Amino acid sequence: MTIDKGISAAGAGAAGPPASGGDAGGGPPDGTGARGAPSPIEYRLDPASGVPTYLQLVQQVEHALRLGYLTPGDQLPKVRDVVAALAINPNTVLKAYKELETKGLAAGRPGQGTFVQATLTQVALPELTGLRRSLLGWLASAEETGLDEDGIVALFTSALRDFYDRRGGADRHGADRHGADRHARGEARADSEGAA
């Protein structure tokens, strides 16, 4: 699963051409948001992940919020654009957006679309940029040593688990010591509330 910053509607890599017909989110027919700009993100699916499609969309929005790609007031991709780009059922997108509304992260505006209502950003963008640059350097080194993507994920997940184990066995959200593993695999964290 990846998250991409949106590219202008005219640029390559945009979420795809808007489909004709209505959209549950409404909005102008040119695929732009209420402020005249395309959504800042586009979705990608990983059919091999085992994670339900709607949860992949929810997780990608949450990740974009944490990384500062999305901020309150930004419009999420329109349902019809997601359906056209990913060839999925509109109800799947609506379920994801409903989940985001339930979490208080987004809100639907009749006739306009779904908009970010809250943020999960924990660190300012300049600090994130520096951390990302360092991580990209680490990834390049890991690849040079011969690790493939699965090996890199395994090493990172192991290091993340060890990091939180040394800090007392729980991450800051209260997940058990294996919560980082489930999160890295994209699984739901049913036990994240109240676990020691």
C-alpha positions in Angstrom: 0.0 0.0 0.0 1.4 3.4 -0.9 0.2 6.9 -0.5 1.0 9.4 -3.2 0.8 13.1 -3.0 -1.7 14.2 -5.6 -0.5 15.6 -8.9 -2.4 18.3 -10.7 -5.5 17.1 -12.6 -3.6 17.7 -15.9 -0.5 15.9 -14.7 0.3 12.2 -15.2 -0.4 10.1 -12.2 -3.6 11.9 -11.2 -6.2 9.6 -9.7 -7.7 9.1 -13.1 -10.2 10.8 -15.4 -13.5 11.7 -13.7 -16.2 9.3 -14.7 -19.4 10.7 -16.1 -22.5 10.7 -14.1 -23.2 11.6 -10.5 -20.9 11.2 -7.5 -22.1 10.5 -4.0 -19.8 13.3 -3.0 -20.9 15.7 -5.8 -18.7 18.5 -6.9 -17.7 20.1 -10.2 -17.6 17.7 -13.1 -13.9 18.5 -13.8 -12.7 16.4 -10.8 -11.5 19.3 -8.8 -12.5 20.1 -5.2 -14.5 22.9 -3.8 -11.3 25.1 -3.9 -10.7 24.2 -7.5 -7.8 21.8 -6.8 -7.6 18.0 -7.1 -7.4 16.0 -3.9 -3.9 16.0 -2.4 -3.7 12.2 -2.4 -4.5 9.3 -4.7 -5.2 5.7 -3.5 -3.3 2.5 -4.3 -4.5 -1.0 -3.5 -2.5 -4.0 -2.6 -4.6 -7.0 -3.5 -2.0 -9.4 -1.9 -2.1 -7.7 1.5 -5.2 -9.6 2.8 -6.5 -6.2 4.1 -10.0 -5.4 3.1 -10.1 -2.7 0.4 -12.1 -0.2 2.5 -9.5 -0.5 5.3 -6.7 0.1 2.8 -8.4 3.4 1.9 -8.9 4.3 5.5 -5.3 3.5 6.4 -4.0 5.5 3.5 -6.0 8.6 4.6 -4.7 8.1 8.2 -1.1 7.8 7.0 -1.5 10.9 4.8 -2.9 12.8 7.8 0.1 11.6 10.0 2.6 12.7 7.3 1.0 16.1 6.8 -0.1 15.3 3.2 -3.7 16.1 4.2 -4.8 18.9 6.4 -8.3 19.9 7.7 -10.3 21.3 4.8 -8.7 19.2 2.1 -11.1 17.2 -0.1 -10.7 13.5 -0.3 -10.9 12.0 -3.8 -14.4 11.8 -5.1 -16.2 8.5 -4.9 -16.7 8.3 -8.7 -13.0 9.1 -9.3 -11.8 6.4 -6.9 -14.2 3.9 -8.5 -13.0 4.8 -12.0 -9.3 4.7 -11.0 -9.3 1.5 -8.9 -12.3 -0.4 -10.5 -13.9 -1.0 -7.1 -17.5 -0.9 -5.9 -18.7 2.6 -4.9 -20.1 1.1 -1.6 -16.5 0.2 -0.7 -15.4 3.8 -1.0 -18.5 5.0 0.9 -17.8 2.5 3.7 -14.2 3.8 4.0 -15.4 7.4 4.1 -18.1 6.5 6.7 -15.4 4.9 8.8 -13.3 8.1 8.6 -16.4 10.1 9.6 -17.0 7.7 12.6 -13.4 8.4 13.7 -14.0 12.1 13.4 -11.4 12.5 10.7 -13.6 13.5 7.8 -17.1 14.8 7.1 -19.3 14.6 4.1 -20.8 17.8 2.7 -23.9 17.2 0.7 -23.3 18.1 -3.0 -19.6 18.8 -2.4 -17.8 15.7 -1.3 -15.9 14.4 1.7 -13.5 16.7 3.5 -10.8 16.3 6.1 -12.1 17.5 9.5 -9.2 16.6 11.8 -5.5 15.8 11.6 -3.2 13.2 13.0 0.0 15.1 12.4 2.4 14.5 15.2 5.5 16.2 13.9 6.0 19.4 11.8 6.6 18.9 8.1 10.3 20.1 8.1 11.1 17.4 10.7 9.2 14.8 8.7 11.1 15.7 5.6 14.4 15.2 7.4 13.3 11.9 8.9 12.0 10.7 5.4 15.4 11.7 3.9 17.2 9.6 6.6 14.9 6.7 6.1 15.3 6.8 2.3 19.1 6.6 2.9 18.6 3.6 5.2 16.4 1.9 2.6 19.0 2.4 -0.1 21.6 0.9 2.2 19.4 -2.1 3.0 18.8 -2.7 -0.7 22.5 -2.5 -1.4 23.1 -5.3 1.2 20.8 -7.5 -0.8 17.5 -7.2 1.1 14.4 -7.3 -1.0 11.2 -5.5 0.0 9.9 -8.3 2.2 13.3 -8.5 3.9 13.3 -4.7 4.5 9.8 -4.9 6.0 10.8 -7.8 8.2 13.9 -6.0 9.5 12.0 -2.7 10.1 9.1 -4.5 11.8 11.5 -6.4 14.1 13.4 -3.2 14.9 10.2 -1.3 15.6 9.0 -4.1 17.9 12.3 -4.2 19.7 12.3 -0.4 20.1 8.9 -0.4 21.8 9.7 -3.5 23.9 12.7 -1.6 25.3 10.4 1.2 26.2 8.2 -0.9 28.4 6.4 -3.4 26.2 3.7 -1.0 24.8 3.7 1.7 22.2 2.2 5.1 23.0 -1.3 4.0 21.9 -1.3 1.2 24.5 -1.1 -1.7 22.0 0.5 -4.9 23.1 4.1 -5.6 22.1 3.0 -7.2 18.9 0.7 -4.3 17.9 3.4 -2.9 15.7 3.6 -6.2 13.8 -0.1 -6.2 13.1 0.0 -2.5 12.2 2.9 -3.0 9.8 0.9 -5.8 8.1 -2.1 -3.5 7.9 -4.2 -5.6 10.2 -6.8 -4.0 12.5 -5.8 -3.4 16.0 -8.8 -4.7 17.9 -6.9 -4.8 21.2 -5.3 -1.4 21.0 -7.5 0.1 23.7 -6.5 -0.7 27.2 -3.9 -3.4 26.6 -0.9 -3.3 28.9 
